[in-house]
Amino acid sequence: MQQEPSSLMNRFLNRVEWLGNKLPHPFILFVYFAIAIIIISWIVSQFNVAVEHPTTGEVIEARSLFSGEGLLFMLESMITNFTGFAPLGLILTMMLGIGLAQQVGLFDTFMKATIMRAPTALVTYAIIFAAVLGNIASDAAMIIIPPLAAMVFYSLGRHPIAGMCAGFAGVAAGFTANIIIAGTDALLAGITEEAAQSIIPEASVTPLDNWFFMSVSTFMVILVVGLVTTRIIEPRLGKFDDTYAEPAVLGETATNPSKQEIKGLIYAVIGTVIYLALIGIALLPENSVLRGEDGDSPLLSNIVPIILVWFIIVSVAYGVTVGTIKKTADIPNHMTEAMKSMVPYIVLVFAIAQFIAYFNWTNLSTILAVNTSEFLEGIGFTGLGLMVAFILLAALLNQMITSGSAQWALMAPVFVPMLMLLGYDPAYAQLAYRIGDSASSVLTPLNPYLIMVLGFMKRYDSRMGLGSIISLMIPYAFILLGVWILLFIIWTLLGLPIGPGVGIYLD
């Protein structure tokens, strides 16, 4: 293929990369944001800025952190801001289960079995299916799927780089789509809930709130990425020329899971069926504690611990079968090993939690939300046009801030309250963000996995460069973003629920 993007595109990509590299580490970035809030709150408070709270009617005045009261708040709340940050407990709890499944090898075997055992005619879609569902394992899917997909394509006489593109696009562009509740759902829901409570103190956002839409999105992503691969990427790449490939890579073959690993998967499925049956039995009595009252189901509101138990069950069933769990002590040891990868996130959360707490305490979030929503209503810029613009803004910012949690932690305190005042459910605002963030993630040169995949590609073609991989990812990003927005618009016009008991608008 070796058609580099135009010089204009190259200059644009170079500029994005240069600008992104100038940004500090996300932790330092949020420290700067917190300092900015301290300064801005003092300035705004000097002008006695105030608004009427939209739900209570109370007059809300700007409060300065650059004061005795503000200093005391920062000192007294520093620890509770961190330990009480809703996403922290949710994501760490989810990662205990997800990490255990990853450590025992369950995810690896699932992804390999899905791809290697698929019929030849469906192998492209099997790769993408494994990639999208495999994103629950985050880094593991990024590392396993693209090179495995390349080997499978090469063994079938197809261009290996096309397979790698399909695998990477499935994991990265479809990162937020899944039929299984993942750590991403818990993480984003916690941040959204924190932001929503500045308007409605009792507001609740659960990891299930986007499940209906994201489940449908899973199959949309599989179809779109598959069609882009077969109709655009493969014809563009043409016939594979191994002249520029490393000799060693041409001898690599994808291996099927062993009989014992397949047996482990079967036992994991059996464990899932038994667990679901037990939950079903617990729901049968009319007075079941899991049913709840007035539509408030404890089963849905406590979905994270329920999913944690499921992950433990399937992981133990698989691990004992294949020998990665030989004694009970192996279970916490695997969990401990998995949690090591969460240390950078825990450090980042400390800074994020302070920033959001400062923003809420100063009342700047409410003041900004009220004034902005009134302005948008005044100029008539509401409805779907506004939501599509929000999706595009998220996609644009994703080119600079590649951490999905950091970007949403920055956007949510401003946009969630604003959109709530315009009548939208906070989960709907979160949904719009997820579309823009996911679809555009394959484009940014700051995505470390993009560079990793480029390294894999260079093994098959030493001429591949950053411009080459970006040009291959552009069709995925733009077409997927367009189709996803179209699905979002249709869903909105039909007024369908986006999750169990969750609509588009506030009640």
N, C-alpha and C positions, 0 to 999 in steps of 0.2 A: 504494500500500500504506500508506504513512505511518502505520502503527500503531507507536507507540513502545513499548518494553518498559515493564513496570510500574514504578512508582516504586521498588519494592524492587530490581528489576533495575538500574535506573539508579543507585541508591545503591551497589549492589554494584560495578558497573563503575567508578563514580567512585572508590570506595575502592581498587580494584585499581590504577587508573591513578595515584592519589595515592601509594600505597605503592611502586609500581614506580619512579615518578619520584624517590623518595627514595633509591633505591639508587644507589651511585656507579657510575662507569664500570667495566666488567668487569675492566680491568687493575688499577684501584685496589682493587676488591673482592677480588681474589686476593692483592694485597699485604697487605690486612687479614687475610685467611685465613692467610697465611704467618706474620704476626706473632702471630696467635692460636695457631698450632701451636707457636711458640717458647715462649709462656707456658704453654700446656697441658702441653707436654712436661716443663717444669720442675716443674710441680705434681705430675703423675703420677709422675715419677721420685722425688719425695720420699717416696712411699708404697711404693716398691720393687715396683711392679706388674709382674707377669710372667705369661706363659702358655707352654704347651708347643706348639712348632710342630707343626702337624698332620701334616706329611709327613716331617720329619727327626727329630722327637722332641726337638729342641734346646730348651732353656729360653730364651725370648725376653723380655728385660727392656726396660722403657721407658728410652729414652735422652733426655737433656736437651740441647736446642740452646742453652740458657742456661748454657753451660759452655765451658771452654777447647777441649775436643774438638769440641763443637758449633759454636763460632765458626770453628774451623779448617775444619770440613767446609763451612760456608756459603761461606767465602771460596774454598777450593780447588775446589769443585764448581760454582760459579755459572756458569761458561762451559760446562762439559760438561753441566750440567743442561739448558742451552738447546740447544746444538748436538747433543746426543745424544738429544733428545726425539723418540721414534719418529714421532709424527704429523707433525712438521715436514717431514722429508724426503719422506714419502709424499705429503702434500697439495701441496707445492710441485712435486713431480715431476708429479703428476696435472694440476695447473693449467697447466703448460707446454703440455700437449696440449689441454686443454679451452679454455684461454685463446686458443690459436691458432685453434681452430675457431670460437670466438666472434668473434674479431677479423676473420676473413676473411668472415664472414657466413653460415657454414654453418648454424648453429643457427636464425638468423632465417628463412632460406629453408625449412628443414625444417618449422618450426612453421607458417609461412604455407601451404606446400604441403599439409600434412596437413589444415588447417582448410578452406582455400578449395576444395580439390578433392574434399572429402567429399560423398557423396550427401546431399540435403536431410534425409532421414529419419534420417541418422546424424550430422548435424553436431554435435549436443550431445556425443556420445561422441567425435567426432573432436577437438573442442576440449579435452576432458579428457585424451584420449590424448596430444595434443601438449603439454599442460600438465605431465602427470606425467613424460613422457620429457624434456620441455624443462627440467625442474628441474635437469638436469645442468649447465645453463648458469647456474643460480642467478639472479642479478639480471636477466639478459637475459629470462628467461621471465616474471619478475614484471612487467617493464615492457612486454613485447610482448603476451602472451596476453590479459590482462583487457580492455584497450581494443579489441583486434582482435576478441575474442569479442563484445563489445558491438556493434560495427559489423556483424558477420555476423548476429547476432540481429535487429538493427534492419532490415537489408536483407531479411530473411525475414518481416517483419511481426510478429516476436516482441519481447518486452520486452527492451531492451538491457541493463538492469541484471541480469536473470536470466542473460544470457550472461556478464556480467562476474563474477557470483558463481560460476558454474561454472568459469570460467578461474582465478579466484583460489583457489578451493577445491582445484582440481586441482594447482596449483603448490605451495600452502602446506601443505594437509593431506596431500597425497601426496608431500611433499618427499623423504622417505626411501625411497619405493618406486620401483623402476626395474628394468628388465630389463638395463640396461647398468651396469657397475661405474662408480661416480661418485666424485667427490672426497669426498663424505660418507662413503662406505664406507671409504676410506683413512684419513680423519681419525678417525672413531670407533674403527676397529680399532686404530690406534696407541695411543689413550688406554686402550682396554680391555687391550691387551697390557701396558702399563706397570703397570696396576693388578693384573693377574693374576700378574705375576712376583713380587709380594710373598708369594705363597703357593707358586707353582711357578716357580722361577727360569728354567726353560727353556720356560715357557709361550709359545705363539705364537698370535696372532690375525691373520688375513689379511683383506683387503678382500672376499674371496669368501665369508667364513664365514656370512653371512646371505643369500646370493644366492638360494637356492631359495625361501625363504619370501618374500623381497621381490619376486621375480619374479611369484609368484602374487598377492601383495598389489597389484601394479600393476593387474591386471585387476579385482581386487576394488574398488579405489579408483575406477576408471573406471566400473564398474557402479553403485556406491553413489552417487557424486557425480552421475552422470547421472540416476538415479532420483529423488534428492532435488530436483534442479533441475526436472525435468518434473512431478513429482507434488506437490511442496510449494511450492517457491519461485515458479514461474511462476503457479500458481493464486492464491497469496497476493498477488503483485504485481498481478495482473489485467491489464487492457488498458493499454498505454502511453499516457500523456497527455503530449504534447509541450509543453504550456502552460508548464511550468517548466524546459524545456530551453534550452540556449544555441542560438541559430539556427545558429551555425557547425557545431556538432557534428552536426546533422541532415543536413548536406550532405556529411559525411565518408563515404567508402566504402572498404571493404577491397579492396586490390589483389592480384591474383594475382602469383605470382613470374614473372619474365620467362623467356623461352625459354632464355636463356643460364644463368640460375640453375638451372632445371630440368636443363639439360644438365650443370651442375656437380654436382648431386645424383646424377645417373646415373653420372658418373665416380667419385664418392665411393663409390657402391655397388660399382662394378667393382673399385675399389682394395681394398675390404673383402673381396670374394670372393677376389681373388688373394692377399691377405695370409693369409686363413684357410686357403686351399689350401696355401700354403707351410708354415704351421704343421702342417697335417695330414700333409704329406709328411715333415716333420722328425720326426714322431712314429711313422712307420711302422716304421723299423728296431727290432728287439728291443733293441738296445743303445743306443738313442737317449738322449742326455744329458737330454732333456726328460721322459723317462719316469720316471727315478729308480728307487729301490729301496724295498721294504717299504712301498709305498703313499705314500711321500713324494715327490710329483711336483714337480720344479722348475718346471714350467709353472704350477702353481697358486701356489706360494710366491713366484714372481716375476711375478705377474699385473700389477702396477703398471707396470713398464717395458714389458711386452708391450702393455698398453693405451695407453701413451704413444706407442709407435711407430705403433699403429693410428690414433690421433688425428692424428698428423703426416701419415700417408699420406693420409687422407681430406681433411684440411684443405688440403694442397698440391694434391691432385687438384681440389678445388672452387675454391680460390683462383686457381690458374693459369687455369682455365676461365673464370671470371667477371672476371678482371683485378685482383683484390685482392692477388694475388702476381704481380709482374712481373719481379722479379729475386730471386736467392737471399738477398740481404740483407734482403728484406722479411720472411722467416720469423723470424729472431731479433728484428727490430724489432716485429713483431706480438706475439711472446712477451713482449718487454720491456714493451710497453704493457699487456698483460693482467696481468702480474705486479704492476703498480702497485696494483691493487685488493687485493693480498694483504698490503700493508704493515700495515694495522691488525691483521690476524691474526698476523703475525710479532711485532708488539709485544706482543699479548696472550699469545702463547705463552711469552714470556720469563717473565712472572709466573706463568702456570700451571705451567710446568716447575719453578720453584723450590718452589711449594706442594706439588706431588706428590712431589718429591725429599725435602723436609723431612718430609712425612707418612710416607714409607717409611723414611727413616733413623732416625727416632725410634721405630720399631716400633709406633707408635700404630695404623697401619692393620691390622697383624696382630692386635694385642691387641683392638682393637675388633671385628674380624671374628670372632675365635674366641669372645669372650664373647657377642656378639650371636647368632651361630649356635647356640651352646649354649643360650642363653635361648629362642630360637624353637623349638628341638627340645624343650626342656623343657615348653613350654606347648602343643606340638603344632601350632604355626602354621607349617607348611611346605607344600610342594606347590603346586598351582595357586592356592590361595587367597592364598598369599604373593606369587606372581608377578603375579596380578591387582592386588593391593594396590600392588605396586611400579609397575605401569603407571599406576595412578591417581595415585600420588605424583609420577611424572614429569610427568603432565599438569598437576597442580596447580602444581608448581614452575615449569613453563613459562610460567605467567602472570606470573611475577616476573623470571625470567632468560630472556630471549628468544633469546640466543645458544645454539644447540644444542651447540656444542663447549664453551662455558664451563660449561653446565649439566652435561654429561656428565663434564667434568674435575673437577667438584665432587662428583658422585655416585659415579663409578666407583671411586675409591680406597676408599670405604666399602662399597659394595654388591657389587662384583665379587668381592672376597675372601670376603665373608660368604656369598654365594650359592655360591661354589666349595666352601666348607666344608660346605655342605648338599648337595653332589653335583652342582651344575649347571655346565655348561660356561660359561666367561666370554662366549662368543659368544651364548649363550642369554640371559644377563642383558642384554647389549647390545641384543639383539633386542627384549626387553620394553621397554627404555627408548625405543627408536626409535618404537614404537607410541604410547606416551603423549605423547611430544614432538611427533610429526607431527600426530596427530589434533587436538590442542588448539591448534595454532599459529595457527589462523584467528580465535581468540577474543580474544587478549590485545590491549588497546589500546596496549601498548608495542611491538607489532610495527610497525616503520616502514612496511612495505609495506601494512599495513591502512589507515594514514592516506593513503598514496599512492592506493590503490584508491578510498578514500572521495572523494578529489579528482576522480578520473575519474567516479565516480557522480554527483557534484554537477553535472557538466556536463549530464547527462541529466535531473536532477531537483534543483533548488536546495534543496529541503526536506530532502534527505538529511543525517543527522547521525551521530555516532558510535553512538548507540543504534540507529539504523536499520540500519547495516551489521552491528553485533554481532547484532542479532535475526535478520538473514538468515543469518549464519554459524552460529548455534547449532544448527540442524538438521543441518548438515554435520558439525560437530564431535561432537555426541553420538551420532548414528546411525553415523558412521564409526568412532568409538571403540568403540561397542558391537559392531559387526560385526567389527572387527579383533580385539577381545578374544575373540570367539567363534571366529574362525579360529585364533587363537593356542591356545585351549583344545583344539580339535579336532586341530590339528597335534600338540600335546603328547600327547594321549591315544593318537593313532595311532603316536607315536614316530617320526615322519618326520625325516629329516635336514634341518637348516636351511640347510646349505651343503654343498659338495663334501667328503665325508669328515667332516663335523661333525654330531654328534648333540646331543641336549638335555642329556645327562648326561656327566660326566667318565668317561673309560675307567677 
